[in-house]
């Protein structure tokens, strides 16, 4: 029951792909879907990649959590900065 959601980032000039395993939410920053599914980074509350992991019980919750996480991530990220280990 895997599902995907994509945000087109103007700041980073690439697609940011999210994957939902039916419970946990993962992100792939490469813009190429190079890390599909659980090979991506697991997202955590506060727009982080470390900490308390985000879970979603439905596809609607998954999309809402992706949007909230992305907004929070952008608040805490410098312009044009993306950690190299995420690619």
C-alpha positions in Angstrom: 0.0 0.0 0.0 2.8 2.4 -0.9 2.0 5.9 -1.9 3.9 8.9 -3.3 3.6 12.6 -3.0 5.8 15.2 -4.8 6.4 18.8 -4.0 8.0 21.0 -6.7 10.6 23.1 -4.8 11.4 26.5 -6.4 14.1 27.1 -3.8 16.0 23.9 -4.6 14.9 23.7 -8.3 13.9 20.1 -8.1 11.2 17.7 -7.1 11.0 16.6 -3.5 9.5 13.1 -3.4 7.8 11.7 -0.3 6.9 8.0 0.2 4.4 6.5 2.6 4.8 2.9 3.6 1.4 2.8 5.2 2.7 4.1 8.4 6.1 5.9 8.2 7.0 8.8 5.9 10.2 9.1 3.9 11.7 11.9 1.7 14.0 11.8 -1.3 15.8 15.1 -2.0 17.6 14.0 -5.2 14.8 15.1 -7.5 15.3 11.8 -9.4 13.4 9.4 -7.2 16.8 7.7 -6.8 15.9 6.6 -3.2 12.4 5.4 -3.6 10.5 4.3 -0.6 12.3 3.3 2.5 15.7 4.0 1.0 14.9 7.7 1.4 15.3 9.6 4.7 12.6 9.2 7.4 11.1 12.6 8.3 10.7 13.8 11.9 8.6 16.4 13.6 9.9 20.0 13.5 11.1 19.8 9.9 14.0 17.6 10.9 15.5 14.2 9.8 16.4 13.2 13.3 14.1 12.9 16.3 10.5 11.7 16.7 9.4 10.2 13.4 6.2 11.2 11.6 3.6 8.5 11.1 0.4 8.8 9.0 -2.7 6.5 9.3 -4.2 7.5 5.9 -3.1 8.9 2.6 -4.8 12.2 3.5 -2.8 12.4 6.7 0.3 11.5 4.8 -0.1 14.4 2.3 -0.9 16.9 5.2 2.1 15.7 7.2 4.4 16.1 4.1 3.1 19.7 3.6 3.6 20.6 7.3 7.0 19.0 7.4 8.2 20.7 4.2 7.0 24.2 5.5 8.9 23.6 8.8 12.0 22.3 7.0 12.1 25.4 4.8 11.9 27.7 7.9 15.0 26.0 9.4 17.0 25.7 6.2 19.3 28.4 4.8 18.6 29.6 1.2 20.0 27.3 -1.4 21.4 24.9 1.2 20.7 21.2 1.2 23.0 18.8 3.1 25.2 16.8 0.7 24.5 13.5 2.5 20.8 13.7 1.5 21.4 13.2 -2.2 
